[in-house]
């Protein structure tokens, strides 16, 4: 439907000369509503010839609304002129405003077949360096289009052949882009120097075939604020309903390579990738250098994205199932398994990306042996843990854990606890960890006036923690004041303490306090019953 409000000023006397002159036409609003999508391509008209000429040099439209089932587009401040000569139509678009910027255009269209076309258009965002420019020539049967786009984060060029009245109007296209830097496009994205070449050609009446090549001249790791990509290449074929992606090659520079295939169907992308040499250190330098093999499956549409991965490194296996939808990242399941009988870590949780950015994470350790991950002590850990909280406006979380039926250095290990923490305070803490006859306890709060955090250590056999260490330690401490600079009062009794048989403390009792934080002065009282020093 169309709704208009027009105030025309015209010269009716020109009709006697087979000429219409519309001096001025003003429209407040024009609404165009798509009631039913077209199922067939438009047909080339038999003729555009009129037995008269006309001139409309001043047409203004305050607002044009284009509505369809799932979208609405608004054009504003349109100022144009139209002339019909004996054999052509001439359009002079002096201004048109949209969410993409302000545009101008000139076009001449012949009124008889094949309807020759020459056109030039520009689009520029106000007060920015974004500028697009296009030239068209040919006819309505076959139109040649050359366009360029310049932005602060790169530039692109398009050469295309269009057949507007075919089922697929795009006959051929060749797109090049270079100097693309994602970091200049949006804050927080990594630095890169990307270039791309995209080629596409129509096959038959409704088929498409083409290729994509993306190269990065400045790859790096994420901790360097760089993109760990060297090159991406793929080929595609199919039609608008289903597009198959073949020969996908993903070169992640020092992070290795992925190969695979994919498909775009019903506005959903699906990728299946595999690797034999993925190196996490090539993504982030704080990660361990490894040679990981396995498969990754990605699914994405306009509303959600899903990731399913099965990776392996030596005797370790990783299974990851994650999803992003409705501004929530959900970790459905993540499992790390160290061999068939060597233990596993399982995680699940979710993170909201809006509002207070609330999160939940829960996990379980089963028969985990740290020695499987490097030069660490032999152990068997069975534990459950959870964390829940928010990241905004200020981060805070509540942590809980329980350790059962575990051992460390062949000694029984148990524990449980809970703790609430923010950037400025600890509260509701009640934690206990016991290794054989050695026990650690933490209870209380710290950060607000009146808070007190109590710590107790009762270690009757230090050799269970380190074979080169022996003796007993009994100590208590209390912390008050601010979390960043707590005041500390402590009392400790050391008995038969030795290290590597070189140093020995037969007996030492010490108490003291630090009232100005850990960097402040220490007031210490000490009493010795026996010699302290090197044997």
Secondary structure, DSSP 8 states (H G I E B T S, - for coil): -----B--EEEGGGGGGTEEEEEEEEES-EEEE-SS--SS-----S----SSEEEEEEEEEEEEEEEETTEEEEEEEEEEEEEE-SSEEEEEEEEEEETTEEEEEEEEEESSTT-EEEEEEEEE-TTSS-EEEEEEEEESSSEEEEEEEEETTEEEEEEEEE-TTSSS-EEEEEEEEEEE-HHHHSTTS-B--EEEEEEEEEETTTEEEEEEEEEETT---GGGTB---SEEEEEEEEESSEEEEEEEEEE-GGG-EEEEEEEEETTEEEEEEEEEEE-GGGT-TTS----EEEEEEEEE-SSEEEEEEEEEETTEEEEEEEEEETTEEEEEEEEEEESSSS-EEEEEEEEESSTT-EEEEEEEEEEE-GGGGSS---EEEEEEEEEEEE-SSS-EEEEEEEEEEEEETTEEEEEEEEEEEESS-EEEEEEEEEETTEEEEEEEEESSTT--EEEEEEES-GGGT-TTEEEEEEEEEEEEE-STTEEEEEEEEEEEEEETTTEEEEEEEEEEEETT-TTS--EEEEEESS-EEE-
